[in-house]
Each structure stands twice: as structure tokens, then as C-alpha cells.
């Protein structure tokens, strides 16, 4: 049977054409905004096109579900499923009827056997009851012993049991004679018991099961007839269901986007790729823009750290007859001076010498001593403090010193600043 297909839908064709043009235009705009560093606008436009993409997809799905062929396919598929379910139910009924037929046959045979056993037991019991001890000829047992048995309720072969041993006068010999007589009576009854049920009783049982079998057969026939009707109805629906099997959402999109399959597939690929590219580009740009950049910041701080570590200090010195020592001290006469110092004292010198100076040091200084005390104030009178740094005592070059070579922070600097402590020219040296 010929496969069915969708007819062209002008409205869907028009909407998808406009949507394709809009997607491509939005893609260009997204990358333009990214180039202009407007990542937020690009991301917003990409999100908008994505929601429009979803809206168009749901609109196409809605139109697909409302199409007459799609509704017919859904109806036919539901009918086929219902028919197959009903056929399965009828097959189960047929199997159940066949199983019940065997169960009824076994039940009939069992009831016939039980009825025959009950009839034979009643026959034997009645026969034992009818064989009276008083009328029987039992060797060794006379009328006196028979009377004694009757006094104890033993009057027939049915009553002869192990209770006889408790009666006076019945020794082993007489008990054997009495049980032998009863055995002979029982053997005769076993041979003469009925071998089959009476016709009335057997017919009654047979009629009962004939009715049950007839009911079961009718149920099976009804199930077979129903199954045949369902099979015929299913056979008439299957060709139509087969012809509607080509009615799918993909075939609907294929027909809606373009008249040819390759063209529609190409259009769908462009739509998906443009939306994916737009979303990925905008998202990546927004994420890159949101990543904070590392910015170097200088935080001025003043930290005094006493260090009990021997240091190697390059101390160029000029030696005269009297020694000039640039040592910040508090002097008594005499005094013990505990001076944690970081000493870098360049002066006009000949050869710098490498001196290992352990800090802190304890120095006993005899007086009088010529001592220049740097502190809060200005250049020394002997030219050992550069006038560019009036609040601290820092020697002029050479050598050229850095902030790490001196113990001072955030001090006043005047031009020409030969050591270059004031990098930003704000009049404050070694701010960090």
C-alpha cells in the first residue's frame, strides 16, 4: 500500500522562512556585539533567539498534532492496540477452557472412584454385621463362651477386635479361632463386593460432569468465535496503519521547511547550527568578561621587625685619627647601649669592606666620644646625610641605594632625589 505524506503548509513555510532569516541576522548581531565588548547585550540577544527557537518548535509540534492524518494515525493505532489486547484475552480464555476440560475429566474419575470405594466399604461392613457369632460354627467356642462374648457387646464378626483378649476364658487358642473365623468371613466379602457403581449412581455422576463439560465447551467456542472476529477486524486495520506509518513529526518538518528532503535538512541544519553558535559565542564572551583580572595594588605599611640574625653588611668607611661612627645611641657616662640597627652607611671611601655585624649588639662606649646622632632632623654638618632627605639621615651616592637597603619608610623627599626613593614624585619616599 502507498505510504501517505503531508501536503505543503504555506503558513508553516512562511513562518520558517522568516525565522531562518531572523536567526541568521541575530547570529551576525551577536558577534557584532561581542566585537564591541557588549557581551551582556549579545548574551541577552542569544537567549531571546533561543526562546523564539523553542516557541517556533512548540508551534510546529502543535500544528502537527492537529493535522487530520496525525489524528487518524493516533486513532488507528489505539484501535490496533485494543484489538490485539482483546485477541490476547480470548487466547487466554481458550487456553483456560482446554485446561479446565482436563481438570473436569480427572475430577469425574476421582468422584467415581471414591463413590465405588464407599459402596464397597458399606458392603463389607454390612456383611460383617450380618455374620452373627451365635449362629456361626467356631471351633473351640461353645454357647457359654458365645454368651460371654454377647455380654461384652461382641455379637458379630464386625465386633471382633483386640478387645477379646480382655474377656475371661479367651486364651490365645480361642482368640486365634475367633479371628480366623472373622478373616474367613472378610475374605468371602472381599471377593463378593461390587466391582462397579450402580447405573443410577454412575449416571448421576456422569450427568453432572457432562453439564460442566458442556458449559466449558460453550465458553471455549465463544472465545474462539470472538478471537476470529477480532482477527478479521485487525486484518482490515493493519493496511491503513501501515500506510500511516510514514506520518511522523520529522516528515512533517521535512515537508514544512522545503519541498525537497535535502533542502529541508540543510535548512534545519542551518537553524540548529546558527542557534548553537550564537548561544555558545555569547555565553563564552560573557563568561570571559565576568572573570576578574589581576590588578597589582600597593598597600603602604610600616613594619618594624627586630631580627636577631647575623647580617652581612657592606660598610664603606673613612678612617681618620678620630673615628666617626654613625650609630643611633642613647648615651650615659658610661652607658650600656642595646641598639637593634640595620646599618647601611655608605660614605666617601676607598675600598668597601665586608663586615659581619651581629645584631643586636651591646656596646660600651667610653666618653668623651664624638657621635653624630641621626634622628628626626636633616642632613649632618659633615656632609654624610644627603639634603634631599631632610627628616632622615641617608648618605649621598655612591652607592645607589634602594628602599630595601634603608630602615626608613614614608619620609619626606626633596629634589633632586639622587637615590630615586620617590618614584611617583609626590614628595614621599619608600611608601610601600
Secondary structure as GFF3:
##gff-version 3
##sequence-region A 1 432
A	DSSP	alpha_helix	10	35	.	.	.	ID=ss1
A	DSSP	alpha_helix	39	65	.	.	.	ID=ss2
A	DSSP	alpha_helix	68	130	.	.	.	ID=ss3
A	DSSP	alpha_helix	143	151	.	.	.	ID=ss4
A	DSSP	three_ten_helix	157	159	.	.	.	ID=ss5
A	DSSP	three_ten_helix	162	166	.	.	.	ID=ss6
A	DSSP	alpha_helix	172	192	.	.	.	ID=ss7
A	DSSP	alpha_helix	199	243	.	.	.	ID=ss8
A	DSSP	three_ten_helix	244	246	.	.	.	ID=ss9
A	DSSP	alpha_helix	249	257	.	.	.	ID=ss10
A	DSSP	alpha_helix	261	290	.	.	.	ID=ss11
A	DSSP	beta_strand	311	314	.	.	.	ID=ss12
A	DSSP	beta_strand	335	339	.	.	.	ID=ss13
A	DSSP	beta_strand	354	357	.	.	.	ID=ss14
A	DSSP	beta_strand	361	365	.	.	.	ID=ss15
A	DSSP	three_ten_helix	403	405	.	.	.	ID=ss16
A	DSSP	beta_strand	411	412	.	.	.	ID=ss17
A	DSSP	beta_strand	428	429	.	.	.	ID=ss18
###
